[in-house]
Amino acid sequence: MTEEQSGLRKLTTLQLLNFCLGFFGLQFAWQMRIILSGPVTEGLGASPFIFGLIWLAGPVTGMLVQPVIGAISDNTHTIFGRRRPYLMLGAILAAIALWAFPNSEGIANITAAKLHVVVPEFGGLLVAAIMIWIIDACVNAAQGPYRALIPDNIVPEQHSIANSYLSFAIGLGSVIAAGTAPFLNWAFGYQMSIEAQFIMAALAFSLGMTWTCITFQERRFEKNENANETIEQEAKPTFMDNIKTFLNSSPEVYKICMVQFFTWIGVMCMFIFFTQFSIHTVFNVPDLTSAPDELILQYENATADATNFSSICFAVLNLVCFLVSIPIGLLSTKFGNKKVHAAALLSMTAAYILMALTKNPKAIMLLMGLAGIGWSSILALPFAMLSEYIKKGSEGAVMGIFNIFIAGPQVLVCTLVAWFISRCEIKLSGGLINYHWEYSFYIGAIVLFAAMVITNLIKEKHAED
């Protein structure tokens, strides 16, 4: 069957760049949530363990929302397309929640005044937690169908490069999101407020996704009303059918899932704890969760500097991700996905170990760049390996099920790792405390090394053929 007959098409470089703009906006918003959720929730009274529990929003919504929305979108037939309704709805709701999150305390106070009730001490933190859950649910609702656009519409030989372009968009979006506030501070002496940064993220997400929905033409899956079937399917698979198909896949699929499982424990050890590591370990700011206002003011400048430093480090991580994303796609085409991915994971493992051993800001910044090589590969090559085993008509559901092996490990980080760090106190003078935030990098290095070992055991389908 030719490309024209199958409805799949080969995209030009310009079309691939246009295709990934919506993912640019999605990652812009996600990056802001990663960097700034810690300072916002800590300011509302969240301890390390409570902060970890709030982060459960990401993995729980990932495990619940992505598989369900993916399966539903597989069987969606509207005048707006198969995947686009979920992309737009996710972007709109997330934009509202992104605006509300840094204003949680004010929203709690206004709501209490309207209802004529007393605001509980944790009222602002509760609203912030709800907003994070909405943001994460909407990101997941958009992310699964977005990745399913690749097997839906693009020829198989371009799956690796198309996923690499998404990695490119993730890197670029993250660099701009993380770097804007530090750049404005450096160039103009203007410290951008957290509220303004979240508004910027809301605009990027909603506008970027709108552009993709308008300009990217989805392949039509017309429905035969008499037979109640799509052109390509004799019977419409149910969500449970897709789970059974996934579980009965090649043994290599299980290996790819285990790679994701260990990888994402390691990734989230950085994403969840790096900003707090920067504030409390690199810049030596004590834990201020229960500190009086005068002590918080005393460390206000140091906390702002540390937050900017964290943003710069994430910008460096994602700048490298942005720069190497296309080369990684090209190298994987030449040498195979697993060899390139194993080497990238090894570089990230080394970066984690060295970061845990130093407090030097310049060294940490360079090591975040080294970790960016692994991050770029993580965003593309496991999906490319999996796409070789996806049955036609189940793309959205399979991507959603696969996301369980991304979201599930995050639960372990949000609970066990967060609890472990909360038990590793450092007693300071004056009755103050701190925590060994660097322990998260040791844990991350161990699981990333395990993922690298399993990657080397995968037998790629094209190599067998």
ZAMARGU-4260 file (C-alpha; in steps of 0.2 Angstrom, whole numbers, plus 5000, padded with zeros to 4 digits):
<rodrens>
0) 5000/5000/5000 | 5007/5017/4995 | 5008/5032/5007 | 4994/5040/4997 | 4983/5025/4999
5) 4986/5022/5017 | 4984/5041/5021 | 5001/5042/5029 | 5012/5056/5023 | 5030/5061/5024
10) 5033/5078/5031 | 5046/5091/5026 | 5057/5099/5038 | 5046/5114/5039 | 5031/5103/5042
15) 5039/5094/5056 | 5044/5111/5064 | 5026/5117/5062 | 5020/5100/5069 | 5029/5102/5085
20) 5024/5120/5090 | 5009/5114/5101 | 5021/5103/5110 | 5032/5119/5113 | 5018/5127/5122
25) 5014/5112/5132 | 5032/5110/5138 | 5033/5129/5141 | 5019/5127/5154 | 5025/5111/5161
30) 5043/5118/5164 | 5036/5133/5173 | 5026/5121/5184 | 5042/5110/5187 | 5053/5125/5192
35) 5041/5136/5202 | 5029/5124/5211 | 5041/5121/5225 | 5044/5139/5230 | 5025/5142/5229
40) 5020/5128/5239 | 5034/5130/5252 | 5028/5148/5254 | 5011/5141/5258 | 5018/5129/5272
45) 5022/5113/5262 | 5035/5102/5270 | 5046/5091/5259 | 5035/5076/5261 | 5019/5087/5258
50) 5027/5094/5243 | 5030/5076/5237 | 5012/5071/5240 | 5006/5087/5230 | 5018/5081/5215
55) 5007/5065/5215 | 4996/5075/5204 | 5007/5071/5189 | 5009/5052/5190 | 4991/5049/5196
60) 4983/5059/5182 | 4996/5052/5170 | 4990/5034/5174 | 4972/5038/5174 | 4970/5052/5161
65) 4982/5047/5147 | 4976/5029/5144 | 4958/5034/5145 | 4959/5049/5134 | 4970/5040/5122
70) 4958/5026/5120 | 4943/5038/5118 | 4952/5048/5105 | 4956/5032/5095 | 4937/5031/5093
75) 4933/5049/5091 | 4926/5055/5075 | 4921/5074/5074 | 4922/5088/5062 | 4936/5095/5072
80) 4947/5079/5070 | 4952/5064/5080 | 4964/5071/5092 | 4962/5090/5091 | 4947/5091/5103
85) 4957/5084/5117 | 4972/5096/5113 | 4962/5111/5114 | 4951/5107/5129 | 4967/5102/5139
90) 4976/5119/5134 | 4961/5130/5139 | 4958/5122/5156 | 4977/5121/5160 | 4979/5140/5155
95) 4965/5144/5168 | 4974/5134/5181 | 4991/5141/5177 | 4985/5158/5181 | 4976/5153/5197
100) 4990/5142/5205 | 5002/5157/5211 | 4986/5166/5217 | 4980/5152/5227 | 4980/5161/5244
105) 4971/5175/5237 | 4958/5164/5229 | 4956/5155/5245 | 4953/5171/5254 | 4940/5178/5242
110) 4931/5161/5242 | 4930/5161/5261 | 4924/5179/5261 | 4910/5175/5248 | 4905/5160/5258
115) 4907/5170/5275 | 4918/5156/5282 | 4935/5157/5291 | 4950/5152/5280 | 4959/5137/5287
120) 4977/5139/5289 | 4980/5127/5275 | 4967/5135/5263 | 4979/5142/5251 | 4989/5126/5250
125) 4973/5116/5247 | 4969/5128/5232 | 4987/5126/5226 | 4986/5107/5226 | 4969/5107/5217
130) 4976/5119/5203 | 4992/5107/5201 | 4980/5093/5199 | 4970/5102/5186 | 4986/5107/5177
135) 4993/5090/5177 | 4977/5082/5171 | 4976/5094/5157 | 4994/5092/5151 | 4991/5073/5151
140) 4975/5074/5142 | 4984/5084/5128 | 5000/5074/5128 | 4994/5057/5124 | 4984/5062/5109
145) 4998/5073/5103 | 5010/5059/5102 | 4997/5048/5094 | 4997/5060/5080 | 5013/5053/5074
150) 5008/5035/5070 | 4991/5042/5065 | 4998/5053/5051 | 5016/5051/5048 | 5025/5037/5038
155) 5034/5024/5049 | 5051/5028/5043 | 5049/5046/5050 | 5043/5040/5068 | 5060/5042/5076
160) 5064/5059/5068 | 5046/5065/5072 | 5048/5061/5090 | 5065/5069/5090 | 5057/5085/5083
165) 5045/5084/5098 | 5061/5083/5109 | 5067/5098/5100 | 5051/5107/5104 | 5052/5102/5122
170) 5070/5108/5124 | 5066/5125/5115 | 5051/5128/5126 | 5059/5123/5142 | 5074/5134/5138
175) 5063/5150/5135 | 5052/5146/5149 | 5066/5143/5161 | 5078/5157/5154 | 5066/5172/5153
180) 5065/5178/5171 | 5084/5176/5174 | 5088/5185/5157 | 5077/5199/5162 | 5085/5201/5179
185) 5102/5200/5171 | 5099/5212/5156 | 5087/5224/5164 | 5088/5222/5182 | 5070/5217/5182
190) 5064/5202/5193 | 5049/5194/5185 | 5036/5189/5197 | 5030/5171/5199 | 5013/5177/5194
195) 5019/5184/5178 | 5029/5169/5174 | 5013/5158/5176 | 5003/5170/5165 | 5017/5169/5152
200) 5015/5150/5153 | 4997/5150/5151 | 4998/5160/5135 | 5011/5149/5128 | 5001/5133/5130
205) 4985/5140/5124 | 4992/5149/5109 | 5004/5135/5104 | 4991/5122/5104 | 4978/5133/5095
210) 4991/5135/5081 | 4994/5116/5079 | 4975/5113/5079 | 4973/5125/5065 | 4988/5121/5054
215) 4991/5103/5056 | 4979/5093/5045 | 4974/5076/5053 | 4971/5061/5043 | 4953/5057/5041
220) 4946/5041/5049 | 4929/5041/5041 | 4916/5031/5050 | 4905/5018/5040 | 4888/5021/5049
225) 4880/5005/5043 | 4894/4994/5049 | 4898/5005/5064 | 4917/5004/5060 | 4931/5014/5053
230) 4938/5011/5036 | 4953/5003/5043 | 4945/4992/5056 | 4933/4978/5055 | 4929/4980/5073
235) 4931/4994/5085 | 4943/4989/5099 | 4938/4992/5117 | 4950/4999/5130 | 4952/4982/5138
240) 4956/4975/5120 | 4970/4987/5119 | 4977/4982/5136 | 4976/4964/5131 | 4985/4968/5115
245) 4998/4978/5124 | 5001/4964/5137 | 5002/4951/5123 | 5015/4960/5113 | 5033/4955/5110
250) 5044/4952/5125 | 5054/4968/5119 | 5039/4978/5124 | 5041/4973/5142 | 5060/4978/5141
255) 5055/4995/5134 | 5043/4997/5148 | 5055/4993/5161 | 5068/5005/5154 | 5054/5018/5156
260) 5050/5013/5173 | 5068/5015/5180 | 5072/5030/5169 | 5057/5040/5176 | 5061/5037/5194
265) 5078/5045/5189 | 5071/5059/5179 | 5058/5064/5193 | 5072/5064/5206 | 5079/5079/5197
270) 5063/5087/5192 | 5054/5087/5209 | 5069/5091/5220 | 5081/5101/5210 | 5074/5118/5214
275) 5074/5114/5232 | 5092/5107/5231 | 5097/5124/5223 | 5089/5134/5237 | 5094/5124/5252
280) 5110/5114/5247 | 5119/5125/5234 | 5114/5142/5242 | 5113/5136/5260 | 5095/5143/5264
285) 5088/5134/5279 | 5071/5126/5278 | 5059/5141/5280 | 5042/5131/5281 | 5038/5136/5299
290) 5050/5151/5300 | 5044/5168/5306 | 5042/5182/5293 | 5057/5191/5298 | 5068/5176/5295
295) 5060/5173/5278 | 5063/5191/5274 | 5082/5189/5279 | 5084/5175/5266 | 5072/5183/5253
300) 5087/5188/5241 | 5096/5172/5243 | 5080/5162/5239 | 5077/5173/5223 | 5095/5170/5218
305) 5093/5152/5220 | 5077/5151/5211 | 5085/5160/5196 | 5100/5149/5197 | 5088/5134/5196
310) 5079/5141/5181 | 5096/5144/5172 | 5101/5126/5176 | 5085/5120/5168 | 5087/5131/5154
315) 5105/5124/5151 | 5098/5106/5153 | 5084/5110/5139 | 5096/5120/5128 | 5107/5104/5127
320) 5091/5094/5124 | 5086/5106/5110 | 5103/5106/5102 | 5106/5087/5102 | 5088/5082/5098
325) 5089/5081/5079 | 5107/5074/5079 | 5101/5060/5091 | 5087/5056/5079 | 5099/5055/5065
330) 5112/5044/5075 | 5098/5032/5080 | 5093/5030/5062 | 5111/5025/5058 | 5116/5016/5073
335) 5100/5010/5080 | 5089/5017/5094 | 5095/5006/5109 | 5114/5010/5106 | 5111/5029/5106
340) 5099/5028/5120 | 5110/5018/5131 | 5125/5030/5129 | 5113/5045/5133 | 5107/5037/5149
345) 5125/5033/5154 | 5130/5052/5152 | 5115/5057/5163 | 5120/5044/5176 | 5137/5052/5177
350) 5130/5069/5178 | 5119/5064/5193 | 5133/5057/5203 | 5144/5072/5200 | 5130/5084/5205
355) 5128/5075/5221 | 5146/5077/5226 | 5148/5096/5223 | 5140/5113/5228 | 5149/5123/5215
360) 5136/5132/5205 | 5146/5133/5189 | 5150/5114/5190 | 5132/5110/5193 | 5126/5121/5178
365) 5138/5111/5167 | 5133/5094/5173 | 5114/5099/5170 | 5120/5102/5152 | 5127/5084/5152
370) 5111/5077/5159 | 5102/5086/5144 | 5109/5073/5132 | 5100/5059/5142 | 5085/5070/5143
375) 5084/5073/5124 | 5085/5054/5121 | 5072/5050/5134 | 5059/5061/5126 | 5061/5052/5109
380) 5069/5035/5107 | 5059/5024/5119 | 5043/5030/5110 | 5052/5027/5093 | 5056/5009/5099
385) 5039/5006/5105 | 5031/5012/5089 | 5038/4997/5080 | 5026/4986/5090 | 5010/4997/5090
390) 4995/4989/5081 | 4985/5000/5069 | 4970/5008/5077 | 4976/5007/5095 | 4990/5021/5094
395) 4982/5033/5107 | 4977/5019/5119 | 4995/5011/5118 | 5003/5028/5121 | 4992/5030/5136
400) 4996/5013/5143 | 5014/5016/5140 | 5013/5032/5150 | 5009/5021/5165 | 5027/5016/5165
405) 5031/5034/5165 | 5018/5040/5178 | 5019/5025/5190 | 5037/5027/5195 | 5034/5045/5199
410) 5023/5039/5213 | 5038/5031/5221 | 5048/5047/5220 | 5033/5058/5226 | 5031/5046/5241
415) 5046/5036/5246 | 5060/5047/5240 | 5051/5063/5247 | 5048/5054/5264 | 5066/5048/5264
420) 5073/5065/5262 | 5061/5072/5275 | 5069/5060/5287 | 5087/5066/5283 | 5088/5082/5293
425) 5103/5093/5295 | 5103/5102/5312 | 5108/5120/5310 | 5112/5133/5323 | 5098/5143/5331
430) 5086/5128/5330 | 5085/5129/5311 | 5085/5113/5300 | 5089/5108/5282 | 5088/5092/5272
435) 5100/5081/5262 | 5092/5086/5245 | 5107/5079/5236 | 5102/5061/5241 | 5089/5062/5227
440) 5103/5062/5214 | 5112/5047/5221 | 5095/5037/5220 | 5092/5044/5202 | 5110/5038/5197
445) 5106/5020/5203 | 5090/5018/5193 | 5096/5027/5177 | 5111/5015/5177 | 5098/5000/5179
450) 5088/5008/5164 | 5104/5008/5154 | 5108/4990/5157 | 5090/4985/5152 | 5091/4995/5136
455) 5106/4985/5130 | 5096/4969/5132 | 5082/4975/5119 | 5082/4967/5102 | 5076/4980/5090
460) 5063/4974/5078 | 5071/4981/5062 | 5087/4972/5067 | 5078/4955/5069 | 5070/4958/5052
</rodrens>
